[in-house]
Amino acid sequence: MVSTHPTGVQHSGSQYLPQRHDTKANTSPNQELLPLTARVHNHDLLEIGGCDVTTLVEQFGSPLYILDEETLRSACQQYRDAFKQYYKGESQVLYASKAWNCLAVCAIAASEGLGIDVVSGGELYTALEAGVSPDKIYLHGNNKSREELILAIASGVTVVADNWYELRTLVEIAQPDQSIRIMLRLTPGIECHTHEYIRTGHLDSKFGFDPNDLDEVFTFVSQQPTLNCVGVHAHIGSQIFERQPHQDLAAVMVQWLRDAGKYGLNITELNVGGGLGIKYTESDDPPSIEEWVKAICEVIQEACAAENLPLPKLLSEPGRSLIATACVTAYTIGSSKVIPEIRTYVAIDGGMSDNPRPITYQSVYRAVIANKMSSPLTQTVTIAGKHCESGDILIKNALLPKTEPGDILVVMGTGAYNYSMASNYNRLPRPAAVVVANGEANLILQRETYEDLIRQDRLPERLKK
């Protein structure tokens, strides 16, 4: 819904605000553009989590990641409760923390009963330090190092074995009396319409065992006393709006569950991955969290009934749809450049180092001016980053009010794959992050300094003056 003056002029930001504040419990965060607590305060100012965004920038600096705790918790609760409602067996939701892995995010997810999906030793270490129980941590990855596998075994987490190298390494490093809890990642051969780089379920993928190797894999695992294979795993991609691919995946996985029994393997867990998309633009129309969960649960239960199999523990690992909408990034506008009849560039104090998705995936975002939320939209501009790259463009053709240096630009939906993929390109320090709730802001990631940038540098003695 677009808010307008009587003259019909669109206002900045009003059309992006959540439309159902009175029923937030039933509002699926992945279907909103701004966090659930977003408000316009004092007519012009954007407020998130009860905090004025412009005040947050004054206090914590810019660029700034602003994480709304209520939106994140709501998404966690909706996933958790939907599985309890629609699945008759045991279930466990895991947060795919590669979307944004830090102590605070892991701790919030764990406090809502979620486990944590990790893909490296660093993510595993962070989850453990955040207090996540090892029995709720699952380690993924297509090339886990020996050191990472040793850490996983010592920590007591579940290892999702991706390939023969990992299986043989696990057998090699295991002690004779150990029982290493593993799952097997398989490639289901299911296509979905998403970006090539985030489509992982088709056969031509670096992830998982080929389904044609099932006989050999199941035979090998069944003969290893140190490997306790408890489940199978598959994942078909990310930012998916279609429901049919996930339903097809669930049916295929139940067949794997049936086949594993022929080898004496007691498979009790199925992990159907994640991949539910979010609303980045007005035209995006993803299913709600509840709709996605309901579809998965129904097909798993139907397939198990058809095969006369007991219901397995059902796992899923959403990432983007849990965290993306909960966060925005605030920037300060600086220079501008008008090219008559062609384009107007408006530059911000960040860009591809804090959000590499546009230059990497051609991802599309929406933005508002936090200090001009009731101003009419009179400009179409291109939001340019400050990096020394022509491709450092955050948003093309952004419809905004007339901008001035010092205005605060807020880009929506930046919780997933922004901080986690951030870099120090051009030696820019990475931004700070705060979590906001009930009018209070707490720092969860400290802003890097120039001293931090050279902390790991070493200057050979012969080069010192």
WOLINDA-V631881 format. One record per run of one state. SS is the DSSP state (2 for helix, 1 for strand, 0 for the rest). FROM is the first residue (numbers start at 1). LEN is the number of residues. If there is no record, write none. Layout:
ss=SS from=FROM len=LEN
ss=SS from=FROM len=LEN
//
This chain:
ss=0 from=1 len=3
ss=1 from=4 len=1
ss=0 from=5 len=5
ss=1 from=10 len=2
ss=0 from=12 len=2
ss=2 from=14 len=3
ss=0 from=17 len=4
ss=2 from=21 len=6
ss=0 from=27 len=2
ss=2 from=29 len=3
ss=0 from=32 len=7
ss=1 from=39 len=3
ss=0 from=42 len=3
ss=1 from=45 len=4
ss=0 from=49 len=2
ss=1 from=51 len=2
ss=2 from=53 len=8
ss=0 from=61 len=3
ss=1 from=64 len=5
ss=2 from=69 len=18
ss=0 from=87 len=4
ss=1 from=91 len=6
ss=2 from=97 len=3
ss=0 from=100 len=3
ss=2 from=103 len=9
ss=0 from=112 len=3
ss=1 from=115 len=4
ss=0 from=119 len=2
ss=2 from=121 len=9
ss=0 from=130 len=4
ss=2 from=134 len=3
ss=1 from=137 len=3
ss=0 from=140 len=6
ss=2 from=146 len=10
ss=0 from=156 len=2
ss=1 from=158 len=4
ss=0 from=162 len=2
ss=2 from=164 len=10
ss=0 from=174 len=6
ss=1 from=180 len=8
ss=0 from=188 len=8
ss=2 from=196 len=3
ss=0 from=199 len=10
ss=1 from=209 len=2
ss=2 from=211 len=12
ss=0 from=223 len=4
ss=1 from=227 len=7
ss=0 from=234 len=6
ss=1 from=240 len=1
ss=0 from=241 len=3
ss=2 from=244 len=18
ss=0 from=262 len=7
ss=1 from=269 len=3
ss=0 from=272 len=4
ss=1 from=276 len=1
ss=0 from=277 len=12
ss=2 from=289 len=18
ss=0 from=307 len=6
ss=1 from=313 len=4
ss=0 from=317 len=3
ss=2 from=320 len=4
ss=0 from=324 len=3
ss=1 from=327 len=13
ss=0 from=340 len=3
ss=1 from=343 len=6
ss=0 from=349 len=8
ss=2 from=357 len=5
ss=0 from=362 len=5
ss=1 from=367 len=3
ss=0 from=370 len=6
ss=1 from=376 len=1
ss=0 from=377 len=2
ss=1 from=379 len=6
ss=0 from=385 len=8
ss=1 from=393 len=8
ss=0 from=401 len=7
ss=1 from=408 len=4
ss=0 from=412 len=7
ss=2 from=419 len=3
ss=0 from=422 len=3
ss=2 from=425 len=3
ss=0 from=428 len=4
ss=1 from=432 len=6
ss=0 from=438 len=2
ss=1 from=440 len=6
ss=0 from=446 len=4
ss=2 from=450 len=4
ss=0 from=454 len=7
ss=2 from=461 len=3
ss=0 from=464 len=2
//
